[in-house]
Amino acid sequence: MTDLTAPIAIVRPEIAFGSGTARTVGQRARARAARRILVVADAFNAARVDLLALPGEVRVFGEVRPEPDIPNLERALALAEDFSPDLVVGFGGGSAMDLAKLVAVLPGSGQTIHDVIGPERVAGRRAGLIQVPTTAGTGSEGGTRALVTDPATQTKLAVQSRHMLADAAVIDPDLTLTVPPAVTAATGVDALAHCVEAFTSRKAHPLIDLYALEGARLVGRFLPRAVRDGSDVEARAGLALASLYGGFCLGPVNTTAGHAVAYPLGSRHHVAHGLACAVIFPHTLAFNAPAVPEKTRQVMAALGLPETAEEGAVAEAATRWCADLGLAMRLSALGVPEGDLPAMATEAHAIRRLLDNNPREISRDRILALYRAAA
């Protein structure tokens, strides 16, 4: 791990960051001579599309669901097929931005979602793409991946393509001022998990470690502040930057066991992704500590916790840190039945694209033990 000679490729959208930048989205659309704009958003953000000052004919798909599934995607694609936009704007959290990526590439391509699962199978893109995050967690605005749930198998389908990289990511922390404390906490830990898992991955690289560790430090510094006072603009900006850094980590390095173990909570029990990551985070951080002790100590320091790599101490301190944010840290409190844990462990263990990155080998039985520790 952390091999300076390992090849790595980095791609980035054009980035506009800072308070008030949402107003520039319309200017960017005009610069592209966009005349038919499709905004992909959840219901809340669909009601405030005017903040973007978009020109031309604008249609809004305002039905993005948390943890979107294939039927949700198909409804968005049907609108895009009918409207034929020349610009797609993702406006919302990671779910909206992930669907926006797919809406920008699938209509008119002859490809279905099942044709493009995996890396670099997308044929191309016919519409421009601008991403405008309204939460600080996924970092989807800066990446090339999209996730949707297949209800037939209750698993997440992952698509990765450079064609899904946004032309521009407009990150206005002021848009996150309305996010309630519980969602702020959960999405903040999602950003933290992206950074920490990339930092401790088998594929960790110094070029990404820079973003990963600084992202963790930003979360450690600003997440408790934003939870206490949602109007703290500096804290909101710090978290928006941490989220972006976490998104930078996802392309060339990606996540590890934490996300693999969290995914069944969302696909099977509709637990919000950030909350699923939060309840699992202390347990996978502790499990991996013996394999990456120095990096674990750096993560603990970033959160203002004792600089230890002892498994029990890491799990206890990290769980307390998350709980102090007001997060429910027991699976039972999230409505996950204990009888479903074995099936979830089997599903999580099959997510090799993530588990093969983990710094410590983890068996299906050990995943089950992690679930039971969090139950």
N, C-alpha and C positions, 0 to 999 in steps of 0.2 A: 504493500500500500504506500501511497504518497511517493510515487516514483517520478522524479523530475524528467526522466527520459521517455515516459509513456506518451504515445501519441494522443492528442485530444483535439476536438473541433468545437468551436464556440460560435453560435449564431445568436444575434440579438435583433430585435426590432428597433426602429427609431424610438427614442424614449423622451417623453415630456413629463417632468416630475415637479410637483409643487402646488401650493394652494392657488386656486383659480384657473388651473390649466384645463379644466373641463370645458371652459368657454372656447378653447382653441379647436375642439373637435370639428365644429362647423367650418372653421377656417380651413382645416385640413381637407375636409370633404370638398370644399370649393376649389382648393388647389388641385384636387384630382379630377375636377370637372364632373363630380358625381351628381347624377340626376335622379337616380332611383336608389334609395337607401333603406335597407332592412335592419332594424334594431332588434336584437335578440336579448330579452330581458325577463326577469321575474316580474310578478305583478306589481310589487312596490316600485321598482325602478321604471317599469313601463309608464307609471303615472307621473314621472318626472323627466321624461325624455326632453322636454323643452329646455332643460339645463344645458343641453349639448348644442343648441342653436343650429340645428341641421338645415341645410338648404334642400331645395328640390322636393320631389315626392317622397314622403317618408311613410313606411309601414312599420308596425311594431308587432312582433311576436312576443306577447307578454305572458306566456304560460310556462316558462321554464320552472321546473320542479327541483326541489332539493334532491340530490342523487338522481339525476335524470335517467330515464330508461329509454329503450328503443321506441316505444310508442310516442313518447314525448318528442324525441328527435324526429320521428316521421311526420308529426304535425308541423314542426318547424320547416322541414324540407318541402312539404307540400305547399306551404305559403311561398317559399323561395322559388319553387318551380313555377308557380302562378305569376309571381311578381317580377322575376328575373332581375334582381338588384345588381347594380354595378359596384355597390359598396355595402359590406356587412359591418355592423357595429355591435360588438359584444358589450353589454352594459349591465353589470351586476357582479356577483361572486363567481367562483370557479365554474359552477354549473352553467351559467349563462355564457361565459367565455368559451368553455369547452364546446357547447352546442354551436356557438358562432363559428368556431373553427370548422366544424363539420359542415355547416350550412354554406360556408364559403367555398368548399371544395367538392361536395357531392352532387348538387343539382346540375343536370346536364352532362355529367361525366360518364353515365352508364354504369357507375359503380354503386354498390350498396355498402352499408356499414360492415357487413360481413366480408366484403371483398378487400377492405382496407385495414383489417385488424393486424396489428404488428408494426414493425418498422418499415417506413418508406415504401408503402404500397399505393399511396394516393397518386392518381394520374396527373393532377395539376390543379390550378385554381383559376376561376374565371372572374371572380369579384375581388375588389380590394377588401382589406380587413383592418379595422381599428378596434383595439380592445381598451375598455374603460372600466377598471375594477372599482367596485363600491364596498368591498370588504378587504381586509388585510390578512390573507391566509394562504391562498393557493399559489399565488404567483403565476397563475395561468397566462396572464397578459404577456409574459416574457418568454414563453416556452412553445414547444411544438407538439405537445401531447394533448389528447382529449380522451376522457373516460365516459362511457355510458354503461348502464346496467342492462344485462339481458335477462328479462323476467323469466324466460323459459328455463334458464340454468341457475339463476340467482347469483351470477358472477359479473364482475366488471370487465368490459371489453376495452382494451387500450389501443389507441391509434397514435402513431408517431409519424410525422412527416414535416419536412422543411416547407412544404407548400402551405402548412397551417401556421407558419410564423407570421405574426401580425406585421403589417407595414408600419404601424405606429402603435405604441402603448402610451396612453395618456393617463397618468397616475396623479389624481387630485385627492390628497388626504381629506379635504373638506367633505368629500362625498361620503366618508366613513363616519362622520360625526353623529349620524342618526343610528348607527349600529348599537343595539342594546348590550349591556354588560356581559350577559351570558354568551352571546354570539361573538362579541369581541374577544372574550377569553378563549373560546373554543377555536376560533379561526387563528388567533395568535399562536396557540400551541401547534396548530397544523403547520404554520410557517416555521416554528421552531423545529418540528419533527423533520421537515424537508431539509433544513440546514444540518441538523445533528446526524441524520441518517447518511447524508452525503459525506459529511466530515469523517464519519467512522466506517465508511464503506470499503469493501475490498478494492473498489475502483476509484477511491479517493485520489485527488490530484491537487498539487499545490495551487494551480490556477483556480480551482473551485474552492479549496480550503479557505482562501482569502475571503470569499463571499460567505461561505458556510459559517465560519467562526464569528465573523462580524455580524451576520444575521442573528445568530444565537445571542450575542451580546446586546443587540438592539432589542430583542424580545425580552431578555432579562431586565433591561433598564426601563423599557417603556410599557410593557404589557400590564404590570400591576397598576401603573399610573392611569392608563386608559380605562381600565376596568373601574377604578375608583372614581374617575372624572372623565366622562365621555366627551366633554367639551375641551379637553386638553389638546390643543391643536399640535403642539410639539410631539406629544406622545403618539398621536394619530399618524403624524408624518414619519416618526421613527418606525412604527409598525408597518406602514405602507412600504418603506424602504426594506425592512426585514423580509416582507412577503416577496418583494421583487427579487431580492437576493436568493431566497429559497427557490423561486422559479428558475433562476439561473443555474441552480444546482441540479435541477431535474433533467435537463437535456443530456449533458455529457456524462453524468455520474448516476443520478437517479436515487430513489429511496431503497430501503432494505426491509428487514423483517417487520419493523414497526408498521409500515403501511400494509404489508401483506397480511399481518394479523388483524389489522383494523378493517380491512375491506369487507369481510363477511358481516360485520356489524351493520354496515350500510346496505349491502345488497340483500341480506336476509331479513334484517329487522329495522331498516330505514332510520338508523341512527345517523344523525348529521355527521358528515365526514370529519369535521374538525373535532367534534366531541368524541368520535370513535378513536381518532388519533391520540387525543388527550388521555383517555382512560388506559390506553395501551402503552403510551410513551414511557412511563417510569419503569415498566417491566422489561421492555426490550432494551432500554438504555442500560439497566442493571445486568441483564443477561449478557450483553456484549462487552461489558466492562473488562472482564479478564483478558479479552482478545485485544483491546485497545485502551489500556489503562491510562496512558498519558493524555490521550485525546478525551477520554472520559473526565479526567480531572479538569481539563480545560473547559469542557461543557459545564461542569458543576460550578466552576469559577464564574463563567459567563452568566449564570443564573444567581450568583451571590450565595451559593451553597458551599458547604465544606468540600474541600478539594480531595475527594476520596475516590477510589475505584473499587472499593469493597462492595460486593453485590447487594448485600442487605442494606447497607448504609445508603447506597445510591437509590435503591428502590424506595426506601422510607422518605428520604429527603425530597426526591423528585415528586413523589405522590403528594407530600404535604405542600410543596410549592404549587402544584396544580390545584389542589383542594382549596388553598388560600385564595385562589382566583374565583372561587364559588362554583367550581366544576364538580359534577357528580362523578366520583371516581370508582364506582362499583357497577359492574354489568347488570346486577339485579335492579339497580336504580334506573337503568336505561331500558328496562323491559326485556332483557335478554334471558330466556329460560335456561336454566342449568342443563336441562336435557338436550339442548341443541349444541352444547359446546363440542362434543366429539365430531359432529358433522362439520362444524365451523373449522375445527382444527385440520380436518382432512382437506377442506377447500383452501385454507390458507397455505398449507404445505405444498399445494399444487401450483402456487404462484411463483414459478421458478425464475421469471424475469426479474423478480425482486429478491427472493431468498438467495439466489446464487451470488448476489452482491454482498450478502451479510458477512461481517468479519468473523463470525463464529458459526459453525455448522449448527443447524437447529432441526431437530427431528419433529415429526408430527406429535409424538407424545410430549415433547417439551413445549410445543405450542399449546397443547391442551393444558399443560401445567400452568402456563402463563395466563390462559383464560381463567383457570380456577383460582389463581392468585388474585385476579382482578374481579372475581365474581362477588 
